[in-house]
């Protein structure tokens, strides 16, 4: 069961209803409460805020159905055709995780010196603290 505002307001959507609620000295989202009270079997509520459409899950049943739609494993993929795909195709940050992914990660971090540089963090903090005290 799907709920939504009684009247559609092009471009602004529920912002019109929120403004009306405020003018009547009501809670901004009072229309949600009123809709749910009048239709307690609502599973999903559709609202619009400007160009953004929201699908709000209102019941455990709807949540379970939505959860079944989500893949069990979400992984990176090659960003072919995107700016990062042109700059660094099949690079570490965008390729799928495989059995040797952690080894590649360790190698890259070692190669760019992240772990080596991290030992200087306390020195950097002390230096910034000294600068801050002298300002």
N, C-alpha and C positions, 0 to 999 in steps of 0.2 A: 504494500500500500504506500502510495507516494503522496506527500503533502506539499503544498506550495501556496504562495500568497493568493488571496482571492482575486486580485486584479494585477494585470501585467503592466509595468511601467517601462516603456522602451528607454534604453540608454542608462537610466539610473537604477532600475530594478527596486530592490528592497530599501534602498536609501530613501526613497520617497516615504515609505512606511515608517522608517526610523525617525525621519524628521517630523512626521505627523505625531508619532508617539511622544517625542520630546516637546512639541508644542502643546500637547495635552497633558504635560507633566507626568508622563508614564515612563516606565523603564524602557530603554531603547529597543530591547528585543521582546517587548511585551507581546507582539504578534506571534512569536514562536510559542510562547506559553499558551496563548489563547487557542492557537491552532491545535496544539497537542492535547489540550483539554477537550476540545470539540471533536477531535479524531484520535482517540487513544491508541488505535491500532496502526498508526503511521510507522512505517519501517524506514523510509528515506524521505528527507525533506529537501526540496530543491529551492535554492534561493539564488538571487542574482545581485551582485554589487558592481554596478557599472558593467564593464566588459567581462567580468569574471562570474562564471556560473559555479555554484557550490553544490555538491551532492553530500548531504549530511546524513550520516548513519544514526538512526534513532532507536534501533532495537537490536537485541542479540541475534535475532534471526537474520537481519540484514547484514550484520557484521560477519556472521558465519558464511553467508553466501558470498560476500565480498572477499573474505579470506580465501575461499576456495578458488577464486579467480587469480590470486596472486601466485606467481611461480614460486616453487620451493627454493630455488637457487637463483639469485639475481647476481649477475657478474658483469664485469666490464666487457665491452666489445670494441672491436676496431671502429674508430670514428671516421670511416671512409666518407669523403665528401664534405667533411666539416673542417673548419679552420685548423683545429688541432690535428686532424687527420692528414692535412696537407703538410703541416710543419713536422710532425713526428709520427708517420704511419707505423703501425704495429709497435709502438713504443711501450715502455714498461707501464706507464700509467693508464693505458687504454686497452691492453690485451687481456684476454681471459686468464683466470687463475688456473694454473696447472700444477702438477706435482713438484716442479722445480721453481715455482713462483717465489717461494721464500728465499731460495738460494740466489735468485736473480736480484731480489730486493737487497739482500745483504751485500752482494757484490757492488750494486749501484751506490748504496749509501757509503760503502768503504771507498769506492772510487772518487766520489765527490767530497769525501772528508767530513761528513756530518758528525760521525762519532768522535773523530779527532777534534773537531772544532768545539764540541759540546763541553770539553774539559775547561774551556775558557769562559764559560757562562758565569761562574762565581766572580771571576776577575772583572768581567764586564759590569756585573751588578754593583760591585764595590766602586768601580770607577764612576758609574752613573750616580750612585749615592753621594760620592764626594763632590761631583759637579753640582748636584742638586743643593747640597748644603752651602756651597759657595755662591749660589745665585741669590 
